[in-house]
Amino acid sequence: MLAAAAGTVVFAGELAGRPLVSVAHPGGLRTSYEPVRASVRPGQLVGAGAVIGALQPGHAGCAASVCLHWGAMWGAAARADYVDPVALVVTTPIRLKPLR
């Protein structure tokens, strides 16, 4: 599993019995990756595309043999605003409407 962007690992371990990695990015964005067995430790700086762990197979709620639950939120965890992480990596082309 690769980090979506540069940041600092803020959590790497088990949460509710499932392996999870969470990365805080500059500007207040935090991304989480689950179920991912961490190869990083809290406090570690990671670059965009850095290996942060291995995706784990076979968990409830996943129709495929392996699937990632990827989350993103702005702000502190207690008051976070959750966002669709796909919107962070997919760009929409801008098209200008002609005047006439």
SVG drawing of the C-alpha trace seen along z (x, -y; Angstrom):
<svg xmlns="http://www.w3.org/2000/svg" viewBox="-24 -36 34 50">
<polyline fill="none" stroke="black" stroke-width="0.4" points="0.0,0.0 1.3,-3.5 0.8,-6.8 -1.5,-9.1 0.6,-12.1 3.5,-13.2 2.9,-13.4 3.5,-12.0 2.2,-8.6 -0.1,-9.3 -1.3,-5.7 -0.1,-2.3 -1.6,0.7 -4.8,2.5 -8.0,0.6 -11.2,2.5 -9.3,5.7 -8.3,4.5 -4.9,3.3 -4.9,-0.4 -2.5,-3.1 -3.3,-6.8 -1.3,-9.7 -1.6,-13.4 -0.8,-15.6 0.2,-19.3 -2.9,-21.6 -5.0,-19.4 -5.9,-16.5 -5.7,-13.0 -6.0,-9.8 -6.6,-6.3 -5.9,-2.9 -7.6,0.3 -7.0,3.3 -3.3,2.5 -0.5,4.2 1.9,1.4 5.5,1.3 5.8,-2.3 5.6,-3.6 3.8,-6.6 5.9,-9.8 7.6,-8.6 7.6,-11.0 6.5,-9.4 6.6,-10.8 3.9,-10.6 3.9,-7.0 5.9,-5.6 5.2,-2.1 3.2,-2.2 2.2,1.4 0.6,4.5 -3.1,4.8 -4.6,7.7 -7.1,10.1 -10.2,11.8 -12.3,9.5 -16.0,9.1 -17.8,6.7 -15.5,7.2 -16.9,9.2 -13.4,9.5 -10.5,11.4 -8.8,8.1 -10.2,4.6 -9.1,1.3 -11.2,-1.0 -9.7,-4.4 -10.8,-7.3 -10.0,-11.0 -11.0,-13.8 -10.1,-17.4 -9.3,-18.5 -8.8,-16.9 -10.3,-13.4 -12.8,-14.4 -14.2,-17.2 -13.3,-15.9 -15.2,-16.5 -15.1,-13.4 -14.6,-13.7 -14.6,-11.4 -10.9,-10.5 -11.4,-9.8 -12.2,-13.5 -8.6,-14.2 -7.0,-12.3 -9.5,-12.7 -9.5,-16.0 -12.3,-17.5 -11.3,-19.2 -12.3,-22.8 -14.3,-23.8 -15.1,-27.4 -18.4,-28.2 -18.1,-30.5 -19.7,-33.9 -21.6,-33.5"/>
</svg>
